[in-house]
Amino acid sequence: MSLMNRLCSLLVLVLVLSIFFLLFFNGRALSDVLPINMTSNVNLQESHDVLSKAADYCEKLKNIALFFICDEDITEIIYDPYRILEESGRRWNSIVSRYLYDYQLIRKDGSIRESRTLLRANDKRVKKENANLETKRFWYKYIVFGPIGMFERGSQSLHSYTFEKEVSLWGRPAIIIKVAPKYQVKAAWLYGRVWLDKDNGSTLKVEWEGEAMSDFGTIREIAKNLNAKPIFKHFAEYEYEKNGIRFPSFFGIREEYEQVRPTFVGRYKLLKSELKVIYQNYKFFTVDTEVR
């Protein structure tokens, strides 16, 4: 087995929305003026209003008391060793795994407990309480808290915001905003492109930048052995709403590498894995947004 294949087969990446940093980070204001770029017809005052609403929403998330359960339906596809996207009509070796969990999250008095009961593994019914994620290449947690690191007041001075355009998503007026670290340092939180609800500042959808992923150095090492560059897509949608708080409906990761052909004819893309997570059948017991 080649070095590249060994690296690909052994790779387990970590995607953690760094909740303790996100919830308790209190960065000092490095600038009194937010760096805002405009490529849409949103005026400067509107952009400040939207970011203020987003900060208010993050404040609710930081102080929320939560107790809910839902179904977490996971599909993971791993290609062996990879799939060349530009080539059609060819069969690829792939490992497809399906997992169904009863997912539970409790946040009370500043502590967070996330737990799962495995109900189905592929075609086999099981009931395994306090189960770990069975996914092979990625694991993740605290998706509901994803917006905090990009929009809370303590971190807005650390980012630049580009307002791209206004759209409608699930019947809600939204603004697409590109969020990037303001300073040329390695960010300890996730960032990317966000669909914000224009009226209340809640996050409807996020497409995170690959470089914002934890353990991206491992990804670079794999790309180096493939003579390629990593092209990662990981994203979340927050379609469900309860008491003004958005809850995830979908989460996904697509692991790609763009490679230079040995003949120098051009580049082609290698798809290594896909992860798709569907959240549904929510039951809410506590969604208390009162600041305590």
Buried (B, 14 or more C-beta within 10 A) or exposed (E): EEEBEEBBEEBEBEBBBBBEBBBEBEEEEEEEEBBBBBEBEBEEEBBEBBBBBBBBBBBBBBBBBBBBBBBBBBBBBBBEBBBBEEEEEEEEEEEEBBBBBBBBBBBEEEEBEBBBBBBBBEEEEEEEEEBEBBBBBBBBBBBBBBBBBBBBBBBBBBBBBBBBEBBEBBEBEBBBBBBBBBEEEEBBBBBBBBBBBBEBBBBBBBBBBBBBBBBBEBBEEBBEBBEBBBBBBBBBBBBBBEEEBBBBBBBBBBBBBBBBEEEEEEEBBBBBBBBBBBBEEBEBEEBBBEEE
